[in-house]
């Protein structure tokens, strides 16, 4: 019975892919985004992104988000470095290496400056517990990094960076003047020609790999992508949670 159920599930997923591929000449990344559907739209149109651009986001909400997002930095850098070790050519590694330097330099400094300005020293920041959704996302990044599979690494990277580029570019038109730097610089880091080039680089590598994948690998990529998008949505939602131990630490400080 278990074998039959598994076979039915695989056939259903194969039918999903066949129908999607037949509807348009989609690259792998385009197909994955379509499969994410409403969850993808919920991420790129999230209340958090609009309030960030409007300058109406509360310090409490933004601080909750930044503390948790800063927790990803080590796991993300390991994932990106692992991907670089698996890419086939030096030309494939160079753009990713430059992006890794930005993550560990400019982006890390942004977190440190922003949290200090919002009243959180490194000691106070470290005292805030890791939220469950953050733990799930960290585990996904480590799992992809430790898999040794370029496909897994690229799928998780594309979820994170492409979703952020999409909302980053979208909010530019509504961005308020004279935003505090902790709002303005987070938008700047996820929009503009350089970040667009990073996302195009990651997508191109995944789409190139996609041309070689069999059905099982495509189904696997879909599962990873959907998991990543679900976590991105839950991570934004978590910034608005006012209950729980991890959030009480923040509320008491602001």
N, C-alpha and C positions, 0 to 999 in steps of 0.2 A: 504493500500500500504506500509505503514511504517512497519507494522508487517510482511508482506511478504518479504520485503527487509532484515529485521533483520533475519528472518528464513533462507533465502538463504545464508546470510553471515555466520551464524552459521553452516549450512550444509557444506559450502565450507571449513571452518576451520576444521570441523570434518573430512572431506575427506583428508585434508592435513595431519592431525595427523595419520589417519589410514594408509595412503600410507607410511608415514615415518616409523611408527612402523612396518609395514610389511617388509620394506626393510632390517631391521636389528634389533637385540635385543638390543635396545638402552635404557639407563637409561634416566630419565627425563632431566638431565643436558646435556647429549649428544644430545638428540633430540633438545633441545632449541638452542644449539650451531649450529647444522645443519640448523635449521630454520633461524638463523641470517645470514647465507650465506656470501655474499660478504661484507656486513657491518662489520661482525666479522673480516674477513681477513684484511679489511681496517684499523681496529683499531690495530690489533696485528702486522701489517707490516707497520705502519704509518711512514712517513718521520721523524716525531718528535723523535720516538724511535731510529731510525738509527743514526740520527744526535747527539742525546744524547750520544749514545755509542761510536760514532766516535770522539766525542769532537769537532764537527764542528758546533754545534748549536750556534746561536748568543745569546749574553747576553740579548738582547731585547726580543727575542722570548721566552727564558727560563724564564725571569722575568715575562713576561705577563702570561705565563702558571702557574708559582708558586704562584703568587698573587691570581689568580682565584682558583687554587686547594686548597690553604690554606683556602678559604672561605667555603669549604665543611666540614672542620674538625668538627665543632660543630654539623652539621646536620648528618654527618656520625656517630659520637659518640652516638648521640641520637638513630639513627637507630640500631646500634649494641647493645646498652644497651636494647632497646625495644625487640630485638630478644632474648636476654638472658633471659628476663623476661617471654618469651613465650615457651622456650624450656622445654621439659618434665622432665628432670632429672639433677641432679648436675653434672653428668659426661658430659652431653651435654653443660653445662654452663662454665665449667672450661677453656677449650681452648679459648673460645670467650672472657672470662674475661681477660685472659692473653694478648690477642691481643688488647683489648681495652686499656689496660695499655700502650702497646707499641705505639698505635696511639696517645694517649694524652701525652705521654712522649717523646720517641725518635723521632717519626715522627714530632710532633709539634716543637721540638727543631731544627730538620733539616730545617724546613721552616724558622724559625727565624734566624738561622745562615746563611743560604744561601741568604736570601733576604738582610740581613745586608751586607754581602760580595759583593752583587751585587748593593749596593748603596741605599737600601730601608730600612729606619727605620720603626718601627711600624706606626708612624704618616704618613709617605709618603705612606705606603702600604694602610692604611685605607682611604686615599684620592682618591684612584683609584676606579671608579665605578664598580659595579658587572656587568659582561657581561651577555647578555640575555641567553646564553646557560648555564651559571653557575646558573642563577636564575631558569631555568627549571630543572636542575639536583638537586638543593637544594629542590625544590618543590616535585620532585619525591621521594627523600629520606624521607622527612617529611610526605608525603602522605602514604608511606609504613609503616613508624613508627607509624603513628596515626591510621592506619587501624585496629590494633589489631590482624591482621592475620599473623601467622608465615610464611605462604606461600609467601605473598607479601614481607615481610622483607628479607627472604632468597633469593628470586629471584633477588632483587636489589643488595644485598650484593654479590651474586655470579657473577653477571655481572661485577661489579667493580673489585673484587679481582681476578677472574679467567682470565679476559682479561689482567690485568696487570701482573699476573704471566706468562701468555703465551708470552707476548712480553719481559718481563724481562729475562726469560730463553733463549729466542731466541737470544737476543743481546749479551749474554755472550761471544759467540764465536768470535764476531767481536769487542768486547770492546777494545778500545785503551789503551795503557799504560799511566800512569801519567795524568789521567783525573783530572780536578778540582773537589774538593769534592762535589760541588753541582750537578755534573753529576754522579760521582761514587756512592755516597751514595743513590741517588734515584734508581739506578739500584740495589744496594745491598738490599734495603728495599723491592724490589719486585722480588727477586730471592733467590735461595738457599733452603736448607732443611727446615728451619723454616717456611718460607713463603709458601713453597709447602705444609707443614702440615696444615697450616691455610686454604688454598684453598680446600684441601682434606676433611677437617672437615666440611666446609660449604657445599660443594657438597654432601657429604655423608648424611648430614641431609636433604638436599633438595631432593635427590634421594629416601631417606627413606620415606619422606612425599609423594613423587610422586607416590608411590605404592598404596596410599589410595585415590588418586584424581579421581573424575569423569570427564567427558568430559568438562563440563563448567569450572571447576577449571583449567584444563589443557590449555584451550583456554585463560583463564585469565592470567595464568602464561606466556604463549607465548607472549601475548600483552605487558606485563610488561617487559619481557626480551628484546624484540625487541626495545621497547622505550629506555631502558637503553643502549643498544648497539648503537643506533642512536645518543644518547647524548654523549657517549664516543667518537665517531668519530667526532662529531661536536666540542667537547671540544678541541681535538687535533688541528683540523682545525683552531679554534679561535686563537691559539697561533701565527698563521702566518698572522693574519689580521692587517693591518697597518693603517686602517682608523677607525673613530669613537672616541667618547670622551674618552672612557675608555682606549683606546690604546694611545691616544695623551699624556696622563699623563705619561705613561711609556717612550715613545720615548724622551720626553723632559728631562727626568732625566738621561738617559744613553748616 
